[in-house]
Amino acid sequence: MVSKAEKIFIVGPSWVGDMVMAQSLFKVLCQRYPNCEIHVLAPDWSRPVLERMPEVAATIVMPVGHGSLQLKRRYRLGKQLREEGYSQAYVLPNSLKSALIPAFAEIPKRVGWRGEYRYGLLNDIRLLNKKTYPLMVERFVALALPVGQPLPAIPNPQLRADGDNQQQLIERHRLDLAQPVLSLCPGAEFGPAKRWPSRHYAALADMAAAEGMQIWLFGSAKDRAVTDEIVTLMASKSSANIVNMAGETALGDSVDLLALSNAVVSNDSGLMHIAAAVSVPLVSVYGSTSPEFTPPLSDAVAVIASDISCRPCFKRECPLTHMDCLNKLEPATVFAGLQRLLANEEPA
């Protein structure tokens, strides 16, 4: 243990779910280095998520777009960051370019997996054994430990909802919390092979509405066509119980509204990880991907997936074109998982 507080620089991931899972690393770093100060370099979209992590003292907006090199801009930022006096850096992406800024900042200890052969940029470079660390969150947390040290009990991400923003959102969207809320997150940025069909979500919503629940729909503007289709496919008698907020809420708003839900059903997506991190009962529907790599990190989760032989394929689009891993996953199966999860939440 060092005698002075550590000032730690993190190069964060580019995906919503990965950024949420990175909080487990931040928590372990705070356990190892009490009173440490963690700064995260991240895309601007992730600022609302990082602001809801008490372990993060500051967010530094990445000035370069995902996939772009722009070496001069990276050098200028690295040079500016030398004044911060960081003692160590952790680089979570595996690309070569993601390791440039900590090297330009001359941070004494720079830790990361070997990735794209980043010798010279990282000076504590690790060789990943995927069998030892099958989960992404394990790979993040392992970087905080000496090589070969067993992993501790990994703390789940815990996002802190903004109560003031919650109240503003309730008023803006005219939400009524007197009726139990089932939130649905039917989008998936990765691709259609992760999206449970709209007709199945509509059928599930009808089942929940028949049980007295109201339905909130979430997603980005790109997901609005999907949520509109779900509303269209739902039975007319359920229409009074629907609030379609896709494209009308920022990412931070989604964090705060999902925290108000009684339950969430989601594809494998960034919003799935957010729902897990606000400790709401969550049913996760998996298609082409697998919970054996990026599961939702919560104690109140039901994972639903088919046992079809061709999954998981980890493809954006179904290579066999039939999408049976999702098409044949019936709404009744998901609803039964939701009911079991909620029954376990009820006090004895």
TORKOL-4160 file (C-alpha; in steps of 0.2 Angstrom, whole numbers, padded with zeros to 4 digits, m for minus):
348
<pt num="1" X="0000" Y="0000" Z="0000"/>
<pt num="2" X="0007" Y="0017" Z="m0005"/>
<pt num="3" X="0008" Y="0031" Z="0008"/>
<pt num="4" X="0000" Y="0044" Z="m0003"/>
<pt num="5" X="m0017" Y="0044" Z="m0011"/>
<pt num="6" X="m0016" Y="0037" Z="m0029"/>
<pt num="7" X="m0022" Y="0047" Z="m0044"/>
<pt num="8" X="m0028" Y="0035" Z="m0057"/>
<pt num="9" X="m0032" Y="0037" Z="m0075"/>
<pt num="10" X="m0043" Y="0025" Z="m0084"/>
<pt num="11" X="m0046" Y="0024" Z="m0103"/>
<pt num="12" X="m0064" Y="0018" Z="m0103"/>
<pt num="13" X="m0073" Y="0007" Z="m0116"/>
<pt num="14" X="m0083" Y="0013" Z="m0130"/>
<pt num="15" X="m0099" Y="0003" Z="m0127"/>
<pt num="16" X="m0113" Y="0007" Z="m0114"/>
<pt num="17" X="m0113" Y="m0010" Z="m0106"/>
<pt num="18" X="m0094" Y="m0011" Z="m0105"/>
<pt num="19" X="m0093" Y="0006" Z="m0097"/>
<pt num="20" X="m0106" Y="0000" Z="m0084"/>
<pt num="21" X="m0096" Y="m0016" Z="m0081"/>
<pt num="22" X="m0080" Y="m0006" Z="m0079"/>
<pt num="23" X="m0087" Y="0001" Z="m0062"/>
<pt num="24" X="m0083" Y="m0016" Z="m0054"/>
<pt num="25" X="m0065" Y="m0012" Z="m0058"/>
<pt num="26" X="m0067" Y="0006" Z="m0051"/>
<pt num="27" X="m0074" Y="m0002" Z="m0035"/>
<pt num="28" X="m0059" Y="m0014" Z="m0033"/>
<pt num="29" X="m0047" Y="0000" Z="m0036"/>
<pt num="30" X="m0055" Y="0010" Z="m0022"/>
<pt num="31" X="m0054" Y="m0005" Z="m0011"/>
<pt num="32" X="m0035" Y="m0007" Z="m0015"/>
<pt num="33" X="m0031" Y="0011" Z="m0014"/>
<pt num="34" X="m0042" Y="0020" Z="m0001"/>
<pt num="35" X="m0045" Y="0039" Z="m0005"/>
<pt num="36" X="m0039" Y="0036" Z="m0023"/>
<pt num="37" X="m0045" Y="0048" Z="m0036"/>
<pt num="38" X="m0051" Y="0040" Z="m0052"/>
<pt num="39" X="m0052" Y="0050" Z="m0068"/>
<pt num="40" X="m0060" Y="0041" Z="m0084"/>
<pt num="41" X="m0056" Y="0046" Z="m0102"/>
<pt num="42" X="m0072" Y="0042" Z="m0111"/>
<pt num="43" X="m0084" Y="0047" Z="m0125"/>
<pt num="44" X="m0095" Y="0061" Z="m0121"/>
<pt num="45" X="m0111" Y="0050" Z="m0122"/>
<pt num="46" X="m0104" Y="0041" Z="m0106"/>
<pt num="47" X="m0103" Y="0056" Z="m0095"/>
<pt num="48" X="m0121" Y="0054" Z="m0088"/>
<pt num="49" X="m0117" Y="0036" Z="m0083"/>
<pt num="50" X="m0100" Y="0040" Z="m0075"/>
<pt num="51" X="m0108" Y="0054" Z="m0065"/>
<pt num="52" X="m0119" Y="0041" Z="m0057"/>
<pt num="53" X="m0104" Y="0031" Z="m0051"/>
<pt num="54" X="m0098" Y="0038" Z="m0034"/>
<pt num="55" X="m0080" Y="0031" Z="m0037"/>
<pt num="56" X="m0077" Y="0042" Z="m0052"/>
<pt num="57" X="m0070" Y="0059" Z="m0048"/>
<pt num="58" X="m0069" Y="0066" Z="m0065"/>
<pt num="59" X="m0073" Y="0062" Z="m0083"/>
<pt num="60" X="m0062" Y="0068" Z="m0097"/>
<pt num="61" X="m0071" Y="0068" Z="m0114"/>
<pt num="62" X="m0062" Y="0059" Z="m0127"/>
<pt num="63" X="m0059" Y="0072" Z="m0141"/>
<pt num="64" X="m0056" Y="0058" Z="m0155"/>
<pt num="65" X="m0070" Y="0048" Z="m0162"/>
<pt num="66" X="m0071" Y="0029" Z="m0160"/>
<pt num="67" X="m0059" Y="0021" Z="m0173"/>
<pt num="68" X="m0050" Y="0037" Z="m0178"/>
<pt num="69" X="m0032" Y="0039" Z="m0175"/>
<pt num="70" X="m0029" Y="0058" Z="m0175"/>
<pt num="71" X="m0012" Y="0056" Z="m0168"/>
<pt num="72" X="m0008" Y="0075" Z="m0165"/>
<pt num="73" X="m0024" Y="0077" Z="m0155"/>
<pt num="74" X="m0020" Y="0062" Z="m0144"/>
<pt num="75" X="m0003" Y="0069" Z="m0141"/>
<pt num="76" X="m0009" Y="0086" Z="m0136"/>
<pt num="77" X="m0021" Y="0079" Z="m0124"/>
<pt num="78" X="m0008" Y="0068" Z="m0117"/>
<pt num="79" X="0004" Y="0082" Z="m0115"/>
<pt num="80" X="m0010" Y="0092" Z="m0106"/>
<pt num="81" X="m0013" Y="0078" Z="m0094"/>
<pt num="82" X="0005" Y="0077" Z="m0088"/>
<pt num="83" X="0000" Y="0091" Z="m0076"/>
<pt num="84" X="m0012" Y="0080" Z="m0067"/>
<pt num="85" X="0001" Y="0069" Z="m0059"/>
<pt num="86" X="m0007" Y="0053" Z="m0062"/>
<pt num="87" X="0002" Y="0038" Z="m0054"/>
<pt num="88" X="m0005" Y="0024" Z="m0064"/>
<pt num="89" X="m0016" Y="0021" Z="m0079"/>
<pt num="90" X="m0027" Y="0006" Z="m0084"/>
<pt num="91" X="m0031" Y="0004" Z="m0102"/>
<pt num="92" X="m0047" Y="m0006" Z="m0105"/>
<pt num="93" X="m0049" Y="m0006" Z="m0124"/>
<pt num="94" X="m0037" Y="m0018" Z="m0133"/>
<pt num="95" X="m0032" Y="m0007" Z="m0147"/>
<pt num="96" X="m0015" Y="0001" Z="m0150"/>
<pt num="97" X="m0022" Y="0019" Z="m0151"/>
<pt num="98" X="m0031" Y="0018" Z="m0135"/>
<pt num="99" X="m0014" Y="0016" Z="m0126"/>
<pt num="100" X="m0007" Y="0032" Z="m0134"/>
<pt num="101" X="m0013" Y="0045" Z="m0123"/>
<pt num="102" X="m0007" Y="0037" Z="m0106"/>
<pt num="103" X="0010" Y="0035" Z="m0114"/>
<pt num="104" X="0010" Y="0053" Z="m0120"/>
<pt num="105" X="0004" Y="0059" Z="m0103"/>
<pt num="106" X="0020" Y="0050" Z="m0096"/>
<pt num="107" X="0010" Y="0041" Z="m0083"/>
<pt num="108" X="0023" Y="0030" Z="m0073"/>
<pt num="109" X="0013" Y="0014" Z="m0072"/>
<pt num="110" X="0002" Y="0009" Z="m0088"/>
<pt num="111" X="m0007" Y="m0007" Z="m0086"/>
<pt num="112" X="m0017" Y="m0017" Z="m0099"/>
<pt num="113" X="m0019" Y="m0033" Z="m0109"/>
<pt num="114" X="m0007" Y="m0035" Z="m0123"/>
<pt num="115" X="m0020" Y="m0032" Z="m0137"/>
<pt num="116" X="m0013" Y="m0025" Z="m0153"/>
<pt num="117" X="0005" Y="m0028" Z="m0147"/>
<pt num="118" X="0006" Y="m0012" Z="m0137"/>
<pt num="119" X="0024" Y="m0014" Z="m0131"/>
<pt num="120" X="0032" Y="0002" Z="m0126"/>
<pt num="121" X="0015" Y="0011" Z="m0124"/>
<pt num="122" X="0011" Y="m0001" Z="m0109"/>
<pt num="123" X="0024" Y="m0005" Z="m0096"/>
<pt num="124" X="0014" Y="m0017" Z="m0086"/>
<pt num="125" X="0007" Y="m0028" Z="m0100"/>
<pt num="126" X="m0003" Y="m0043" Z="m0097"/>
<pt num="127" X="m0006" Y="m0059" Z="m0108"/>
<pt num="128" X="m0024" Y="m0064" Z="m0107"/>
<pt num="129" X="m0029" Y="m0082" Z="m0103"/>
<pt num="130" X="m0047" Y="m0082" Z="m0109"/>
<pt num="131" X="m0050" Y="m0098" Z="m0099"/>
<pt num="132" X="m0044" Y="m0090" Z="m0083"/>
<pt num="133" X="m0055" Y="m0075" Z="m0086"/>
<pt num="134" X="m0070" Y="m0080" Z="m0096"/>
<pt num="135" X="m0080" Y="m0065" Z="m0091"/>
<pt num="136" X="m0077" Y="m0047" Z="m0097"/>
<pt num="137" X="m0079" Y="m0040" Z="m0080"/>
<pt num="138" X="m0066" Y="m0052" Z="m0074"/>
<pt num="139" X="m0054" Y="m0046" Z="m0087"/>
<pt num="140" X="m0057" Y="m0028" Z="m0081"/>
<pt num="141" X="m0054" Y="m0032" Z="m0062"/>
<pt num="142" X="m0039" Y="m0043" Z="m0065"/>
<pt num="143" X="m0030" Y="m0028" Z="m0071"/>
<pt num="144" X="m0031" Y="m0020" Z="m0054"/>
<pt num="145" X="m0022" Y="m0035" Z="m0046"/>
<pt num="146" X="m0004" Y="m0041" Z="m0047"/>
<pt num="147" X="m0001" Y="m0054" Z="m0060"/>
<pt num="148" X="m0008" Y="m0071" Z="m0054"/>
<pt num="149" X="m0017" Y="m0065" Z="m0039"/>
<pt num="150" X="m0034" Y="m0073" Z="m0037"/>
<pt num="151" X="m0049" Y="m0062" Z="m0041"/>
<pt num="152" X="m0058" Y="m0055" Z="m0026"/>
<pt num="153" X="m0077" Y="m0056" Z="m0024"/>
<pt num="154" X="m0081" Y="m0045" Z="m0039"/>
<pt num="155" X="m0093" Y="m0031" Z="m0033"/>
<pt num="156" X="m0108" Y="m0028" Z="m0045"/>
<pt num="157" X="m0110" Y="m0011" Z="m0053"/>
<pt num="158" X="m0121" Y="0001" Z="m0044"/>
<pt num="159" X="m0127" Y="0016" Z="m0052"/>
<pt num="160" X="m0134" Y="0030" Z="m0041"/>
<pt num="161" X="m0150" Y="0037" Z="m0048"/>
<pt num="162" X="m0153" Y="0056" Z="m0048"/>
<pt num="163" X="m0168" Y="0060" Z="m0038"/>
<pt num="164" X="m0171" Y="0078" Z="m0044"/>
<pt num="165" X="m0170" Y="0072" Z="m0062"/>
<pt num="166" X="m0182" Y="0058" Z="m0058"/>
<pt num="167" X="m0195" Y="0070" Z="m0052"/>
<pt num="168" X="m0193" Y="0081" Z="m0067"/>
<pt num="169" X="m0195" Y="0066" Z="m0079"/>
<pt num="170" X="m0211" Y="0061" Z="m0070"/>
<pt num="171" X="m0218" Y="0078" Z="m0073"/>
<pt num="172" X="m0212" Y="0080" Z="m0091"/>
<pt num="173" X="m0219" Y="0063" Z="m0096"/>
<pt num="174" X="m0234" Y="0063" Z="m0085"/>
<pt num="175" X="m0229" Y="0047" Z="m0077"/>
<pt num="176" X="m0240" Y="0039" Z="m0063"/>
<pt num="177" X="m0231" Y="0027" Z="m0052"/>
<pt num="178" X="m0247" Y="0021" Z="m0043"/>
<pt num="179" X="m0247" Y="0007" Z="m0056"/>
<pt num="180" X="m0233" Y="m0006" Z="m0056"/>
<pt num="181" X="m0221" Y="m0003" Z="m0071"/>
<pt num="182" X="m0213" Y="m0015" Z="m0083"/>
<pt num="183" X="m0200" Y="m0007" Z="m0093"/>
<pt num="184" X="m0195" Y="m0015" Z="m0110"/>
<pt num="185" X="m0179" Y="m0011" Z="m0119"/>
<pt num="186" X="m0182" Y="m0019" Z="m0136"/>
<pt num="187" X="m0167" Y="m0011" Z="m0145"/>
<pt num="188" X="m0149" Y="m0018" Z="m0148"/>
<pt num="189" X="m0136" Y="m0007" Z="m0156"/>
<pt num="190" X="m0125" Y="m0022" Z="m0160"/>
<pt num="191" X="m0138" Y="m0029" Z="m0173"/>
<pt num="192" X="m0154" Y="m0038" Z="m0177"/>
<pt num="193" X="m0147" Y="m0055" Z="m0171"/>
<pt num="194" X="m0149" Y="m0048" Z="m0153"/>
<pt num="195" X="m0166" Y="m0041" Z="m0155"/>
<pt num="196" X="m0181" Y="m0051" Z="m0149"/>
<pt num="197" X="m0195" Y="m0049" Z="m0161"/>
<pt num="198" X="m0207" Y="m0034" Z="m0159"/>
<pt num="199" X="m0222" Y="m0046" Z="m0160"/>
<pt num="200" X="m0215" Y="m0055" Z="m0145"/>
<pt num="201" X="m0212" Y="m0039" Z="m0135"/>
<pt num="202" X="m0230" Y="m0034" Z="m0139"/>
<pt num="203" X="m0237" Y="m0051" Z="m0134"/>
<pt num="204" X="m0227" Y="m0050" Z="m0118"/>
<pt num="205" X="m0233" Y="m0032" Z="m0115"/>
<pt num="206" X="m0251" Y="m0038" Z="m0117"/>
<pt num="207" X="m0249" Y="m0051" Z="m0104"/>
<pt num="208" X="m0241" Y="m0039" Z="m0091"/>
<pt num="209" X="m0255" Y="m0026" Z="m0094"/>
<pt num="210" X="m0268" Y="m0040" Z="m0091"/>
<pt num="211" X="m0259" Y="m0042" Z="m0074"/>
<pt num="212" X="m0261" Y="m0024" Z="m0070"/>
<pt num="213" X="m0244" Y="m0017" Z="m0075"/>
<pt num="214" X="m0241" Y="m0002" Z="m0086"/>
<pt num="215" X="m0228" Y="m0003" Z="m0099"/>
<pt num="216" X="m0213" Y="0009" Z="m0102"/>
<pt num="217" X="m0204" Y="0008" Z="m0118"/>
<pt num="218" X="m0185" Y="0013" Z="m0119"/>
<pt num="219" X="m0172" Y="0016" Z="m0132"/>
<pt num="220" X="m0163" Y="0028" Z="m0143"/>
<pt num="221" X="m0170" Y="0038" Z="m0158"/>
<pt num="222" X="m0164" Y="0023" Z="m0169"/>
<pt num="223" X="m0176" Y="0011" Z="m0159"/>
<pt num="224" X="m0191" Y="0022" Z="m0161"/>
<pt num="225" X="m0197" Y="0012" Z="m0176"/>
<pt num="226" X="m0196" Y="m0004" Z="m0166"/>
<pt num="227" X="m0205" Y="0003" Z="m0151"/>
<pt num="228" X="m0219" Y="0011" Z="m0162"/>
<pt num="229" X="m0221" Y="m0006" Z="m0170"/>
<pt num="230" X="m0223" Y="m0014" Z="m0153"/>
<pt num="231" X="m0237" Y="m0001" Z="m0148"/>
<pt num="232" X="m0246" Y="m0005" Z="m0165"/>
<pt num="233" X="m0245" Y="m0024" Z="m0162"/>
<pt num="234" X="m0252" Y="m0023" Z="m0144"/>
<pt num="235" X="m0270" Y="m0026" Z="m0141"/>
<pt num="236" X="m0280" Y="m0010" Z="m0141"/>
<pt num="237" X="m0286" Y="m0013" Z="m0123"/>
<pt num="238" X="m0268" Y="m0011" Z="m0117"/>
<pt num="239" X="m0265" Y="0006" Z="m0125"/>
<pt num="240" X="m0270" Y="0016" Z="m0110"/>
<pt num="241" X="m0255" Y="0007" Z="m0101"/>
<pt num="242" X="m0241" Y="0012" Z="m0113"/>
<pt num="243" X="m0228" Y="0026" Z="m0112"/>
<pt num="244" X="m0217" Y="0026" Z="m0127"/>
<pt num="245" X="m0201" Y="0036" Z="m0122"/>
<pt num="246" X="m0189" Y="0029" Z="m0135"/>
<pt num="247" X="m0179" Y="0044" Z="m0143"/>
<pt num="248" X="m0186" Y="0056" Z="m0130"/>
<pt num="249" X="m0174" Y="0052" Z="m0115"/>
<pt num="250" X="m0156" Y="0055" Z="m0114"/>
<pt num="251" X="m0145" Y="0041" Z="m0107"/>
<pt num="252" X="m0145" Y="0048" Z="m0090"/>
<pt num="253" X="m0163" Y="0049" Z="m0090"/>
<pt num="254" X="m0165" Y="0031" Z="m0094"/>
<pt num="255" X="m0154" Y="0027" Z="m0079"/>
<pt num="256" X="m0166" Y="0037" Z="m0068"/>
<pt num="257" X="m0182" Y="0030" Z="m0075"/>
<pt num="258" X="m0176" Y="0012" Z="m0076"/>
<pt num="259" X="m0173" Y="0014" Z="m0057"/>
<pt num="260" X="m0191" Y="0018" Z="m0054"/>
<pt num="261" X="m0197" Y="0002" Z="m0063"/>
<pt num="262" X="m0204" Y="m0013" Z="m0054"/>
<pt num="263" X="m0196" Y="m0024" Z="m0067"/>
<pt num="264" X="m0187" Y="m0024" Z="m0084"/>
<pt num="265" X="m0186" Y="m0035" Z="m0099"/>
<pt num="266" X="m0172" Y="m0032" Z="m0111"/>
<pt num="267" X="m0161" Y="m0038" Z="m0125"/>
<pt num="268" X="m0143" Y="m0040" Z="m0122"/>
<pt num="269" X="m0139" Y="m0022" Z="m0123"/>
<pt num="270" X="m0132" Y="m0007" Z="m0114"/>
<pt num="271" X="m0149" Y="m0003" Z="m0106"/>
<pt num="272" X="m0149" Y="m0021" Z="m0100"/>
<pt num="273" X="m0133" Y="m0018" Z="m0090"/>
<pt num="274" X="m0140" Y="m0001" Z="m0084"/>
<pt num="275" X="m0155" Y="m0010" Z="m0077"/>
<pt num="276" X="m0145" Y="m0023" Z="m0068"/>
<pt num="277" X="m0134" Y="m0009" Z="m0061"/>
<pt num="278" X="m0149" Y="0000" Z="m0053"/>
<pt num="279" X="m0154" Y="m0016" Z="m0045"/>
<pt num="280" X="m0171" Y="m0018" Z="m0053"/>
<pt num="281" X="m0178" Y="m0036" Z="m0056"/>
<pt num="282" X="m0172" Y="m0040" Z="m0074"/>
<pt num="283" X="m0176" Y="m0053" Z="m0087"/>
<pt num="284" X="m0162" Y="m0053" Z="m0100"/>
<pt num="285" X="m0166" Y="m0061" Z="m0117"/>
<pt num="286" X="m0151" Y="m0068" Z="m0127"/>
<pt num="287" X="m0150" Y="m0072" Z="m0145"/>
<pt num="288" X="m0134" Y="m0072" Z="m0154"/>
<pt num="289" X="m0123" Y="m0068" Z="m0139"/>
<pt num="290" X="m0120" Y="m0077" Z="m0123"/>
<pt num="291" X="m0122" Y="m0073" Z="m0104"/>
<pt num="292" X="m0106" Y="m0083" Z="m0102"/>
<pt num="293" X="m0096" Y="m0068" Z="m0108"/>
<pt num="294" X="m0106" Y="m0052" Z="m0103"/>
<pt num="295" X="m0120" Y="m0057" Z="m0091"/>
<pt num="296" X="m0130" Y="m0043" Z="m0082"/>
<pt num="297" X="m0121" Y="m0041" Z="m0065"/>
<pt num="298" X="m0135" Y="m0041" Z="m0052"/>
<pt num="299" X="m0143" Y="m0053" Z="m0040"/>
<pt num="300" X="m0160" Y="m0051" Z="m0047"/>
<pt num="301" X="m0159" Y="m0057" Z="m0064"/>
<pt num="302" X="m0167" Y="m0071" Z="m0075"/>
<pt num="303" X="m0158" Y="m0075" Z="m0091"/>
<pt num="304" X="m0169" Y="m0082" Z="m0105"/>
<pt num="305" X="m0161" Y="m0090" Z="m0120"/>
<pt num="306" X="m0165" Y="m0105" Z="m0132"/>
<pt num="307" X="m0155" Y="m0121" Z="m0133"/>
<pt num="308" X="m0154" Y="m0121" Z="m0152"/>
<pt num="309" X="m0138" Y="m0128" Z="m0158"/>
<pt num="310" X="m0132" Y="m0114" Z="m0168"/>
<pt num="311" X="m0131" Y="m0101" Z="m0154"/>
<pt num="312" X="m0122" Y="m0092" Z="m0148"/>
<pt num="313" X="m0114" Y="m0087" Z="m0165"/>
<pt num="314" X="m0110" Y="m0069" Z="m0159"/>
<pt num="315" X="m0115" Y="m0062" Z="m0176"/>
<pt num="316" X="m0124" Y="m0045" Z="m0179"/>
<pt num="317" X="m0136" Y="m0054" Z="m0192"/>
<pt num="318" X="m0141" Y="m0072" Z="m0192"/>
<pt num="319" X="m0129" Y="m0081" Z="m0204"/>
<pt num="320" X="m0143" Y="m0094" Z="m0207"/>
<pt num="321" X="m0156" Y="m0080" Z="m0210"/>
<pt num="322" X="m0170" Y="m0089" Z="m0199"/>
<pt num="323" X="m0166" Y="m0080" Z="m0182"/>
<pt num="324" X="m0174" Y="m0096" Z="m0173"/>
<pt num="325" X="m0164" Y="m0092" Z="m0157"/>
<pt num="326" X="m0176" Y="m0077" Z="m0155"/>
<pt num="327" X="m0191" Y="m0081" Z="m0166"/>
<pt num="328" X="m0194" Y="m0098" Z="m0157"/>
<pt num="329" X="m0191" Y="m0090" Z="m0139"/>
<pt num="330" X="m0210" Y="m0088" Z="m0135"/>
<pt num="331" X="m0217" Y="m0073" Z="m0125"/>
<pt num="332" X="m0225" Y="m0086" Z="m0113"/>
<pt num="333" X="m0208" Y="m0092" Z="m0108"/>
<pt num="334" X="m0201" Y="m0074" Z="m0105"/>
<pt num="335" X="m0217" Y="m0070" Z="m0095"/>
<pt num="336" X="m0215" Y="m0085" Z="m0084"/>
<pt num="337" X="m0197" Y="m0080" Z="m0080"/>
<pt num="338" X="m0203" Y="m0063" Z="m0076"/>
<pt num="339" X="m0217" Y="m0070" Z="m0064"/>
<pt num="340" X="m0204" Y="m0081" Z="m0056"/>
<pt num="341" X="m0192" Y="m0067" Z="m0053"/>
<pt num="342" X="m0206" Y="m0055" Z="m0046"/>
<pt num="343" X="m0212" Y="m0069" Z="m0035"/>
<pt num="344" X="m0195" Y="m0071" Z="m0027"/>
<pt num="345" X="m0194" Y="m0052" Z="m0024"/>
<pt num="346" X="m0210" Y="m0052" Z="m0013"/>
<pt num="347" X="m0207" Y="m0053" Z="0005"/>
<pt num="348" X="m0211" Y="m0070" Z="0014"/>
